[in-house]
Amino acid sequence: MKNDKKQLSPAQNEELIGILKERFVKNSNRHKDIAWGKVQAKLEANPAKLWSLDEMETTGGEPDVVGYDSKTDEYIFYDCSAESPKGRRSICYDHEALEARKEHKPANSAIEMAKDMGIEILTEAQYRDLQQLGNFDTKTSSWILTTPEVRKLGGALFCDRRYNTVFLYHNGAESYYAARGFRGSLKV
């Protein structure tokens, strides 16, 4: 069981690292020229980041390494589940949108959930980069980080993949659908 300090127990750390290693090995096309040993050392040195990765995992995101930032010496994880993470669907875009709903409010918002999990919601560019690694969101869609200009006018952006093409759409930020969630990123 998780505690309030946003830290996993040693046994939970070990279990999560095992899951991440298995996914890393199984999906080597996502992280060419990256050695697992270096990723594991970073994970073991960052318990708060492990907690965030566990949040990604338990909500159905299937986080995996998708790159390395040489400027910051950090490995980049994205949610790599085939569809938008199941534990993060049926949510509106942000807290402002949640508060604006008069009735039938969703349980949460994408921006608040990401913040609580210690991750960042994917940008459009990151979402498109993810789609270069496979076919994601062929039956679902995912909120993406929305520009302040669009958000100020009441809208929010989301993407999906249909007809072998990645589409960018808009919706009212307060809308929510059973097939729409969000994908996140985390640097470790």
Rosetta silent file (secondary structure, phi, psi, omega in degrees, C-alpha in Angstrom):
SEQUENCE: MKNDKKQLSPAQNEELIGILKERFVKNSNRHKDIAWGKVQAKLEANPAKLWSLDEMETTGGEPDVVGYDSKTDEYIFYDCSAESPKGRRSICYDHEALEARKEHKPANSAIEMAKDMGIEILTEAQYRDLQQLGNFDTKTSSWILTTPEVRKLGGALFCDRRYNTVFLYHNGAESYYAARGFRGSLKV
SCORE:     score description
SCORE:     0.000 S_00000001
   1 L     0.000  139.280 -178.960    0.000    0.000    0.000 S_00000001
   2 L   -76.421  150.992  176.495    1.285    3.477   -0.857 S_00000001
   3 L  -108.091  175.793 -176.238    1.891    6.021    1.863 S_00000001
   4 L   -71.937  -12.190 -178.162    1.304    9.768    1.914 S_00000001
   5 L   -83.936    7.243  179.616    4.987   10.532    1.321 S_00000001
   6 L    54.429   49.610  178.653    4.663    9.492   -2.299 S_00000001
   7 L  -138.502  142.186  177.649    7.220    6.757   -1.837 S_00000001
   8 L   -91.661  158.655  174.158    7.020    3.041   -2.505 S_00000001
   9 L   -72.808  161.982  176.717    8.272    0.344   -0.181 S_00000001
  10 H   -54.915  -38.788  179.472   11.512   -1.445   -1.143 S_00000001
  11 H   -66.512  -39.904  177.960    9.460   -4.462   -2.265 S_00000001
  12 H   -66.332  -40.286  176.995    7.218   -2.253   -4.428 S_00000001
  13 H   -57.943  -47.345 -177.939   10.293   -0.547   -5.933 S_00000001
  14 H   -62.850  -43.098  179.607   11.756   -3.929   -6.825 S_00000001
  15 H   -63.455  -45.881 -179.711    8.475   -5.158   -8.341 S_00000001
  16 H   -64.326  -44.041  178.860    8.019   -2.002  -10.431 S_00000001
  17 H   -59.732  -37.342  176.747   11.615   -2.044  -11.666 S_00000001
  18 H   -63.220  -43.099  178.075   11.048   -5.667  -12.742 S_00000001
  19 H   -63.112  -45.815 -179.039    7.926   -4.680  -14.700 S_00000001
  20 H   -64.218  -40.069  179.165    9.718   -1.744  -16.331 S_00000001
  21 H   -63.794  -45.101  179.656   12.740   -3.903  -17.228 S_00000001
  22 H   -59.986  -43.617  179.237   10.529   -6.567  -18.829 S_00000001
  23 H   -66.140  -40.396  179.708    8.693   -3.909  -20.890 S_00000001
  24 H   -58.649  -47.357 -178.435   12.031   -2.273  -21.818 S_00000001
  25 H   -67.309  -42.390 -177.232   13.425   -5.571  -23.142 S_00000001
  26 H   -66.277  -29.253 -174.499   10.186   -6.512  -24.936 S_00000001
  27 L  -119.477   51.913 -174.767    9.948   -3.142  -26.739 S_00000001
  28 H   -61.977  -21.300  178.559   13.566   -2.429  -27.683 S_00000001
  29 H   -65.063  -19.089 -178.292   12.442   -0.501  -30.795 S_00000001
  30 H   -80.512  -17.225 -172.923   11.308    2.347  -28.506 S_00000001
  31 L  -148.748   59.770  178.348   14.770    3.038  -27.086 S_00000001
  32 L   -59.180  143.920  176.376   17.587    2.067  -29.414 S_00000001
  33 L    65.722   20.844  174.439   21.098    2.592  -28.026 S_00000001
  34 L  -114.953  129.306 -178.275   19.893    2.901  -24.405 S_00000001
  35 L   -93.455  132.729 -178.107   21.243    0.406  -21.873 S_00000001
  36 H   -59.182  -38.860 -177.509   18.874   -0.882  -19.186 S_00000001
  37 H   -55.550  -40.132  178.859   21.580   -0.808  -16.487 S_00000001
  38 H   -70.419  -38.088  177.154   21.883    2.973  -16.738 S_00000001
  39 H   -63.961  -45.906 -178.449   18.104    3.409  -16.653 S_00000001
  40 H   -61.855  -40.562  178.481   17.839    1.159  -13.588 S_00000001
  41 H   -60.438  -41.248  177.527   20.561    3.109  -11.770 S_00000001
  42 H   -63.663  -43.816 -179.904   18.604    6.351  -12.378 S_00000001
  43 H   -60.673  -47.118 -178.073   15.395    4.720  -11.164 S_00000001
  44 H   -64.736  -26.838 -179.867   16.999    3.409   -7.990 S_00000001
  45 H   -85.842   -5.573 -175.364   18.438    6.860   -7.242 S_00000001
  46 L  -130.969   76.341 -177.498   15.039    8.598   -7.622 S_00000001
  47 H   -61.075  -32.364  178.563   12.358    7.117   -5.339 S_00000001
  48 H   -66.685  -36.010  178.143    9.934   10.005   -5.982 S_00000001
  49 H   -70.793  -34.635  176.069   10.154    9.335   -9.723 S_00000001
  50 H   -63.208  -39.159  177.617    9.536    5.637   -9.086 S_00000001
  51 H   -60.271  -44.651  179.261    6.364    6.611   -7.230 S_00000001
  52 H   -63.871  -41.504  177.296    5.232    8.635  -10.266 S_00000001
  53 H   -63.193  -36.129  176.815    6.028    5.746  -12.614 S_00000001
  54 H   -65.420  -38.238  175.554    3.997    3.474  -10.344 S_00000001
  55 H   -62.569  -41.820  176.662    1.077    5.894  -10.643 S_00000001
  56 H   -60.828  -43.617 -178.157    1.451    5.732  -14.430 S_00000001
  57 H   -66.577  -48.387 -174.460    1.523    1.925  -14.230 S_00000001
  58 H   -70.487  -20.026  175.979   -1.421    1.466  -11.857 S_00000001
  59 L   -93.009    6.583  173.287   -3.655    3.731  -13.956 S_00000001
  60 L    93.719   14.831 -175.361   -2.922    1.615  -17.036 S_00000001
  61 L   -79.604  -20.568 -177.647   -0.298    3.736  -18.783 S_00000001
  62 L    49.384   61.339 -177.717    2.385    1.076  -19.259 S_00000001
  63 E   -63.155  143.751  178.057    5.275    3.575  -19.020 S_00000001
  64 E  -148.752  157.715  178.387    8.391    2.847  -21.051 S_00000001
  65 E   -71.985  129.634  178.527   11.609    4.602  -21.977 S_00000001
  66 E  -122.572   -2.126 -179.752   11.268    6.497  -25.262 S_00000001
  67 E   178.048  179.045 -179.927   14.402    8.625  -25.223 S_00000001
  68 E  -137.929  130.728  177.632   17.317   10.222  -23.431 S_00000001
  69 E   -99.182  103.140 -176.158   17.883   13.935  -22.835 S_00000001
  70 L   -68.688  -24.802  179.078   21.661   14.422  -22.960 S_00000001
  71 L   -68.295  -37.530 -178.073   21.380   18.037  -21.760 S_00000001
  72 L  -106.120   -3.314 -176.873   19.796   17.028  -18.463 S_00000001
  73 L    55.612   50.307 -179.552   21.153   13.444  -18.322 S_00000001
  74 E  -130.999  146.591  174.372   17.620   12.070  -17.919 S_00000001
  75 E   -90.509  142.742 -175.656   15.698    9.196  -19.459 S_00000001
  76 E  -105.798  124.657  176.010   12.272   10.034  -20.880 S_00000001
  77 E  -108.955  139.027  171.395    9.280    7.817  -20.118 S_00000001
  78 E  -124.561  156.614  168.232    5.913    8.049  -21.907 S_00000001
  79 E   -68.159  122.682 -176.689    2.699    6.134  -21.362 S_00000001
  80 L  -117.527   20.728  175.779    2.915    3.446  -24.037 S_00000001
  81 L   -63.811  148.319 -177.613   -0.360    1.582  -23.501 S_00000001
  82 L   -57.569  -41.318  178.892   -2.077    0.727  -26.776 S_00000001
  83 L  -115.978  165.245  179.571   -5.114    2.842  -25.806 S_00000001
  84 L   -53.024  134.742 -173.207   -5.428    5.905  -23.578 S_00000001
  85 L   -50.507  125.295 -173.763   -4.815    4.703  -19.985 S_00000001
  86 H   -58.902  -36.806 -178.835   -8.010    3.155  -18.637 S_00000001
  87 H   -78.371    5.548 -179.178   -7.604    4.600  -15.137 S_00000001
  88 H  -130.095   26.731 -179.498   -7.450    8.133  -16.549 S_00000001
  89 L  -101.798  173.097 -179.836  -10.521    8.274  -18.784 S_00000001
  90 L    59.581   43.297  178.909  -13.862   10.068  -18.411 S_00000001
  91 L  -129.166  149.731  176.209  -12.175   13.243  -17.207 S_00000001
  92 E   -83.254 -174.586 -172.365  -12.351   16.810  -18.442 S_00000001
  93 L   -74.745  -54.916 -176.180   -9.301   18.878  -19.359 S_00000001
  94 L  -143.042  177.375 -176.565   -8.471   20.983  -16.251 S_00000001
  95 H   -61.872  -40.136  178.161   -9.755   22.119  -12.857 S_00000001
  96 H   -58.182  -42.596  178.377  -11.337   25.266  -14.296 S_00000001
  97 H   -66.866  -39.813  178.565  -13.360   23.114  -16.702 S_00000001
  98 H   -60.879  -45.394  179.960  -14.337   20.758  -13.882 S_00000001
  99 H   -67.870  -28.264 -178.382  -15.594   23.669  -11.784 S_00000001
 100 H   -73.591  -21.590  179.687  -17.503   25.116  -14.753 S_00000001
 101 L   -70.490  129.197 -179.607  -19.682   22.000  -15.093 S_00000001
 102 L   -83.846  -35.559  179.602  -23.007   22.544  -13.384 S_00000001
 103 L  -145.353  165.261 -179.390  -24.069   18.887  -13.358 S_00000001
 104 L    54.788   47.069 -179.932  -22.717   15.434  -14.230 S_00000001
 105 L   -70.155  139.882  173.233  -19.206   16.426  -13.199 S_00000001
 106 L   -71.531  168.798 -177.548  -16.440   13.929  -13.937 S_00000001
 107 L   -70.218  -27.188 -174.741  -14.348   12.678  -11.036 S_00000001
 108 L  -161.799 -174.609  176.349  -11.239   14.643  -12.025 S_00000001
 109 E  -128.636  157.322 -178.269   -9.384   16.486  -14.782 S_00000001
 110 H   -61.012  -47.550 -176.856   -6.369   15.559  -16.890 S_00000001
 111 H   -64.271  -42.301  179.160   -4.184   18.446  -15.738 S_00000001
 112 H   -67.024  -42.107  178.343   -4.944   17.863  -12.034 S_00000001
 113 H   -61.331  -45.589 -179.939   -4.388   14.111  -12.294 S_00000001
 114 H   -60.086  -44.590  179.296   -1.054   14.612  -14.036 S_00000001
 115 H   -60.723  -46.218  179.619    0.020   17.121  -11.388 S_00000001
 116 H   -62.690  -31.587 -179.391   -1.021   14.758   -8.566 S_00000001
 117 H   -83.382  -12.589 -178.490    0.909   11.935  -10.231 S_00000001
 118 L    78.686   27.419 -179.909    4.043   14.074  -10.674 S_00000001
 119 L  -124.523  172.081  177.393    4.006   13.783  -14.471 S_00000001
 120 E  -110.758  141.648  174.586    3.448   16.107  -17.434 S_00000001
 121 E   -72.691  142.507 -177.894    0.633   15.714  -19.951 S_00000001
 122 L   -63.948  144.009  171.152    2.014   15.095  -23.469 S_00000001
 123 L   -83.460  171.586  176.764    2.321   18.003  -25.870 S_00000001
 124 H   -60.413  -43.614 -179.348    1.213   17.629  -29.475 S_00000001
 125 H   -62.128  -43.328  178.465    4.844   17.154  -30.567 S_00000001
 126 H   -64.355  -40.393  178.851    5.418   14.472  -27.915 S_00000001
 127 H   -61.132  -44.437  179.050    2.186   12.734  -28.904 S_00000001
 128 H   -66.386  -36.299  175.577    3.278   12.677  -32.536 S_00000001
 129 H   -62.339  -43.914  177.940    6.713   11.366  -31.490 S_00000001
 130 H   -57.205  -41.875 -177.574    5.021    8.562  -29.554 S_00000001
 131 H   -66.127  -16.241  175.151    3.020    7.632  -32.655 S_00000001
 132 L   -74.043  -16.521 -176.924    6.322    7.059  -34.508 S_00000001
 133 L   -95.093   -6.014 -178.881    6.935    4.122  -32.127 S_00000001
 134 L   167.522 -171.405  178.287    3.684    2.284  -32.841 S_00000001
 135 L  -104.324  106.605 -177.197   -0.050    2.629  -33.334 S_00000001
 136 L  -115.763  149.431  177.722   -1.577    4.202  -30.216 S_00000001
 137 L    58.033   50.148  175.663   -5.134    5.400  -29.530 S_00000001
 138 L   -84.784  -13.918  177.406   -6.772    3.603  -32.450 S_00000001
 139 L  -124.990  -11.712 -178.435   -9.997    3.224  -30.426 S_00000001
 140 L  -124.385 -177.144  173.665   -9.553    5.977  -27.816 S_00000001
 141 E  -139.837  164.234 -177.642   -8.274    9.551  -27.723 S_00000001
 142 E  -135.169  130.804  171.619   -6.009   11.497  -25.365 S_00000001
 143 E   -59.035  144.995  172.791   -6.081   15.080  -24.127 S_00000001
 144 E  -124.977  164.927  179.761   -2.841   16.918  -24.930 S_00000001
 145 L   -59.656  126.562 -174.469   -1.374   20.091  -23.478 S_00000001
 146 L  -100.694  141.254  179.209   -3.469   22.937  -24.836 S_00000001
 147 L   -64.616  148.349  178.586   -2.141   26.351  -25.767 S_00000001
 148 H   -57.731  -33.781 -178.835   -3.187   29.207  -23.446 S_00000001
 149 H   -63.763  -44.108  179.286   -4.895   30.949  -26.382 S_00000001
 150 H   -70.061  -42.610 -178.089   -7.213   28.011  -27.069 S_00000001
 151 H   -64.405  -37.875  179.604   -7.820   27.350  -23.379 S_00000001
 152 H   -59.999  -28.848 -179.948   -8.671   31.015  -22.744 S_00000001
 153 L   -90.623    4.971  175.955  -11.501   30.674  -25.276 S_00000001
 154 L    97.528   -0.346 -177.011  -12.891   27.603  -23.475 S_00000001
 155 E   -99.502  171.076  173.613  -11.381   24.895  -25.661 S_00000001
 156 E  -150.757  157.323 -174.539   -8.926   22.073  -25.184 S_00000001
 157 E  -109.278  148.002  173.755   -7.054   19.819  -27.609 S_00000001
 158 E  -145.884  162.948 -178.582   -6.903   16.055  -27.993 S_00000001
 159 E  -133.770  160.689  169.616   -5.434   13.573  -30.458 S_00000001
 160 E  -156.256  179.677  177.935   -6.001   10.059  -31.711 S_00000001
 161 E  -124.048  119.071  176.739   -4.905    7.778  -34.542 S_00000001
 162 E  -138.192  148.444  176.983   -7.381    6.786  -37.225 S_00000001
 163 L    53.296   36.096  179.963   -6.847    5.676  -40.837 S_00000001
 164 L    59.285   28.841 -179.843   -3.110    5.381  -40.099 S_00000001
 165 E  -135.601  141.258  175.621   -3.022    9.143  -39.458 S_00000001
 166 E   -88.751  124.926 -179.319   -2.643   11.150  -36.249 S_00000001
 167 E  -110.039  143.240  174.071   -5.444   13.691  -35.903 S_00000001
 168 E  -110.219  130.016 -179.218   -5.569   16.802  -33.712 S_00000001
 169 E  -129.565  175.889  174.793   -9.020   17.922  -32.585 S_00000001
 170 E  -131.232  157.264  176.924  -10.674   20.417  -30.255 S_00000001
 171 E  -155.562  165.932  170.217  -13.509   20.188  -27.764 S_00000001
 172 E   -63.870  137.308 -176.061  -14.909   22.237  -24.934 S_00000001
 173 L   -61.542  -23.933 -178.173  -12.503   21.783  -22.016 S_00000001
 174 L   -83.393   -6.999 -179.132  -15.380   20.720  -19.760 S_00000001
 175 L   -72.969  154.704  174.028  -16.328   17.779  -22.007 S_00000001
 176 L  -153.151  148.640 -175.376  -15.453   14.232  -21.067 S_00000001
 177 L  -140.831  149.755 -179.021  -15.905   10.848  -22.703 S_00000001
 178 L   -61.231  -24.544 -178.270  -15.464    7.232  -21.644 S_00000001
 179 L  -102.275   11.198  179.119  -12.899    6.737  -24.411 S_00000001
 180 E  -120.213  126.334  176.149  -10.817    9.876  -23.723 S_00000001
 181 E  -130.941 -141.153  173.774   -8.017   10.058  -21.175 S_00000001
 182 E  -152.837  156.100  176.170   -4.515   11.456  -21.260 S_00000001
 183 L  -112.275  147.254 -177.344   -0.955   10.281  -21.675 S_00000001
 184 E  -123.139  169.352  175.852    1.917   11.532  -19.598 S_00000001
 185 E  -132.143  155.326  178.698    5.678   11.895  -19.650 S_00000001
 186 E  -149.898  134.366  174.541    8.294   11.776  -16.938 S_00000001
 187 E  -102.282  133.505 -179.897   12.026   12.423  -16.976 S_00000001
 188 L  -125.040    0.000    0.000   14.201   10.352  -14.635 S_00000001
